[in-house]
Amino acid sequence: MVTSNAIRRTFHIKVGEQTATCFLIDIDDQQYLVTAKHIVSGFTHEGTISIAHDRQWKNLPTKLVGHAPGEADISVLALPYRIAGADLSLPPDAKGLTVGQEVYFLGYPFGLFGEMGKENNNYPLPFVKRGVVSCFEHNNHDLHRVFLDGHNNPGFSGGPVVFQPPGATNFQVAAVISGYRYENLPVFHGEEALPLITRHNTGIVFTYGIGYATALVRENPIGPK
């Protein structure tokens, strides 16, 4: 069972015409919004996102904390005010994550969502999917990329990958969903190969370590207290 600190800190957002997922973390009593860089790559200093609330898209101005370097698909934004209480903290910490461990990822595939009404402060309820840590890479002694065995869908980009360290009761976030590996397969009509291909989801999910987000915050701590 995924605990409420993960569910109630995962939000449905829209940037332009593209919908995606984001989540909130707190560092040094300041709150930050984390999502995939490819969703907000056009943001330089400021930008507006729309967040789903009470069955409406509500515009929120944001300030760019930073984009992760290189291929790391993570960006951090600062909102003008907090939108979640500190009592539901989602610790950004991948320590204890191991190969073969079961994890969960949250988001809004294809713009789909559930509802809990006031129990979730009238925010939509994210989908929860399960995966296994297949492999990971380190970069400069920190977690760079985590490969999951799972089934990702469009719309999960920017969502949190959460897990329970040994002995813990709540979940913490280890990585951010980026995308998935697909394979181009030929299309057949009977035995005849057509001049067409289809993209097959291989079940390999690409994510990037949450350490990129915490590093961006340390460099530019502008989140609301």
C-alpha positions, -999 to +999 in steps of 0.1 A: +000+000+000+014+034-010+012+059+019-007+092+017+025+113+017+032+100-018-004+102-031-012+136-017+020+152-030+016+140-066-002+165-089-016+166-125-002+195-145-005+210-180+022+230-198+009+244-231-012+215-245+009+188-228-002+171-196+022+155-172+029+148-136+048+166-108+053+162-071+064+182-041+094+179-018+104+199+012+140+208+018+151+231+048+114+240+054+110+252+019+087+235-007+096+227-043+078+212-073+097+185-093+089+173-128+105+161-160+128+186-178+113+178-212+079+191-199+092+226-189+124+229-210+112+262-224+112+278-189+142+301-183+135+323-153+098+321-148+069+302-164+032+293-158+019+258-153-017+247-149-025+224-121-057+203-119-078+212-088-115+209-082-121+196-117-105+227-132-071+238-146-058+266-124-028+287-136+001+290-112+031+312-118+065+295-110+101+305-108+127+282-122+150+268-095+170+250-122+172+223-149+194+193-143+225+191-165+230+170-195+206+142-202+192+141-167+155+147-173+146+167-141+136+203-134+127+220-102+103+249-099+093+272-070+056+281-065+045+314-049+031+296-019+029+261-004+002+238-016+008+208+008+014+206+045+048+198+060+031+169+079+030+149+046+066+152+037+080+130+009+117+126+017+139+130-014+164+102-006+174+072-026+195+056+001+186+020+006+174+014-029+187-019-042+186-039-075+155-062-075+136-040-051+099-034-056+090+002-062+059+022-072+055+052-095+026+076-096+011+098-122-017+106-147-014+083-178-032+098-208-046+125-186-066+099-166-073+104-129-095+093-100-113+113-074-115+113-036-131+148-031-122+165+001-102+135+013-076+147-012-083+184-009-102+182-042-071+174-062-073+144-086-061+110-075-031+097-093-027+062-108-002+040-090+018+014-109+044-011-097+079-020-109+111-036-100+146-019-100+163-038-128+195-018-129+210+016-121+239+039-130+260+062-108+275+095-118+300+113-096+292+089-067+255+097-069+225+079-084+223+089-121+197+067-138+174+040-125+160+014-149+127-002-139+109-033-151+074-019-154+049-006-178+051+032-182+026+052-202+025+088-216+015+112-188+036+096-161+065+119-171+077+139-140+061+115-115+078+102-085+093+067-081+088+058-044+100+030-022+101+019+015+136+015+030+139-014+054+121-008+086+104+024+074+066+030+075+063+058+049+076+060+014+103+082+001+111+093-034+142+079-052+138+090-088+117+109-114+100+092-143+114+103-177+101+078-203+104+042-216+123+022-241+104+013-272+112-011-300+102-006-336+085-038-349+073-046-384+036-047-392+023-078-411-008-085-431-009-123-428+026-134-438+032-102-458+054-075-442+039-041-448+060-009-452+049+001-417+063-002-382+047+000-347+063+011-315+063-016-289+067-007-252+095-030-240+087-026-203+120-008-196+112+024-177+138+053-177+141+074-145+167+098-131+179+100-095+163+125-071+197+137-062+196+160-092+166+178-077+182+182-043+214+196-058+194+222-078+177+233-046+210+236-027+223+259-055+192+281-056+170+278-025+141+300-034+111+279-024+083+292-001+087+285+036 
